[in-house]
Amino acid sequence: MKHILHLDSSPRGDRSLSRALTAEFNRTWQQTYPEDKIIYRDLGHNPVPFIDEPWIAAAFSPAEQLTPELKTAIEISNELIDEFLAAKVCVFGIPMYNYTIPANFKAYIDQIVRVGRTFAVTSNGYEGLVKDKKKILVITTRGGSYANHPLDFQEPYLQAIFELIGITDLTFIHAENLAMGQEARQQSLADARKVIQQFISAFAAC
Ligand SMILES: Cc1cc2nc3c(=O)[nH]c(=O)nc-3n(C[C@H](O)[C@H](O)[C@H](O)COP(=O)(O)O)c2cc1C
């Protein structure tokens, strides 16, 4: 049995296209690999807290020096990191907001990118501490189109931040042109669905 981590970050509900696509991933994965366990977190409707001063003080203190207050400050971070580390495959639904990721997904990243837990600072620079092989599928939804465009601050950022903690196996499915009329939207969603199916089938061959 593998753990799959499914995160949604659209604040929208039934009208959200990223949720529709990750739900399709979820359904198809469960049909294909029924023994796997899918852990679900809804960052769009139940955001994780922003990091704050006690969080930073705790994250940069040795464990044995943590006061009860500082321990509490990083409890949620510990929970999110444990959950993230346990997953073999992650699927993230991420709308493009103002050329980048929504604030709630950034808040999640700030909670899981933590010195001593997911990366280390060494004399040679940063070292990723996530050593287990992990695949991340990022499904983005976008009103416009950004293939190789300098205004795409989603894909390069996500590549960089997950590489920092040691993960390089990221696949991106960008459902684009969703604001460019019914025909463009339907085509884009159909294309994204096809690639989701391919991703899931290809996993069997890994
Ligand atoms: C606050 C806000 C900012 C947005 N910024 C962008 C943008 O920079 N580029 C773009 O292509 N689409 C942008 N969009 C459009 C969304 O990416 C698009 O509607 C997408 O489908 C939202 O995901 P969802 O359907 O899962 O909610 C924006 C939408 C909102 C609400």
The ligand as a Gaussian input file, in Angstrom:
#p B3LYP/6-31G(d) Opt

LIG

0 1
 C       -7.574000      36.314000      -7.901000
 C       -7.382000      35.651000      -9.243000
 C       -6.199000      35.838000      -9.922000
 C       -5.987000      35.211000     -11.164000
 N       -4.809000      35.403000     -11.811000
 C       -4.596000      34.793000     -12.999000
 C       -3.372000      34.963000     -13.694000
 O       -2.453000      35.630000     -13.256000
 N       -3.228000      34.320000     -14.874000
 C       -4.198000      33.542000     -15.420000
 O       -4.003000      32.972000     -16.476000
 N       -5.371000      33.327000     -14.765000
 C       -5.591000      33.950000     -13.585000
 N       -6.771000      33.747000     -12.906000
 C       -7.759000      32.800000     -13.459000
 C       -7.696000      31.455000     -12.734000
 O       -6.405000      30.895000     -12.794000
 C       -8.697000      30.475000     -13.349000
 O       -9.985000      31.017000     -13.171000
 C       -8.657000      29.097000     -12.740000
 O       -9.626000      28.286000     -13.349000
 C       -8.901000      29.128000     -11.216000
 O       -8.810000      27.816000     -10.678000
 P      -10.132000      27.063000     -10.110000
 O      -11.078000      26.932000     -11.313000
 O       -9.658000      25.754000      -9.631000
 O      -10.726000      27.912000      -9.038000
 C       -6.996000      34.384000     -11.699000
 C       -8.188000      34.185000     -10.979000
 C       -8.385000      34.813000      -9.769000
 C       -9.667000      34.591000      -9.015000

